[in-house]
Amino acid sequence: MSLDIKFSHIHCYVDHVADVNRYKDLEVCINDFHDRFDDNNEPGDAIDVYKGSQLWKSMADSPNDDQPEFTSNGRDLVKQLIAGFGFRVTGCYPDTNASFVSGTKSVLVTAKDPNGVQILVSSLNEEIGSEHCH
């Protein structure tokens, strides 16, 4: 007798999950960057990082000169999945139009492949405080 075990999802618990609209805005910006970055390279050729950096800086809302030095810790996991892997937010809880306030906030981040990885990212809802959660 064999077991039929299938992978479902990864659930990450983080300190903060931003409003889903911030993540959707980042997706739009990255899609715009992709559309505007003309790299005319053959597969395997080097990408012009300087050109890409200049384009990204011209698209940013604030000057990148004010950005702190990069650190690998304390980053927004959802933003990293969107920017680094091309994943997209495909669900959230509570819904953006929910008439109630939940003690937690979650977003579902998925790959383009419908059978690909699903990552659920959850945090306490800072708007109500942890004293109301059990």
Salt bridges, closest charged atoms under 4 A:
GLU27 OE1 - LYS24 NZ 2.79
ASP32 OD2 - ARG36 NH1 3.43
ASP35 OD1 - HIS34 ND1 3.81
GLU126 OE2 - HIS16 ND1 2.84
GLU131 OE2 - HIS132 NE2 3.78
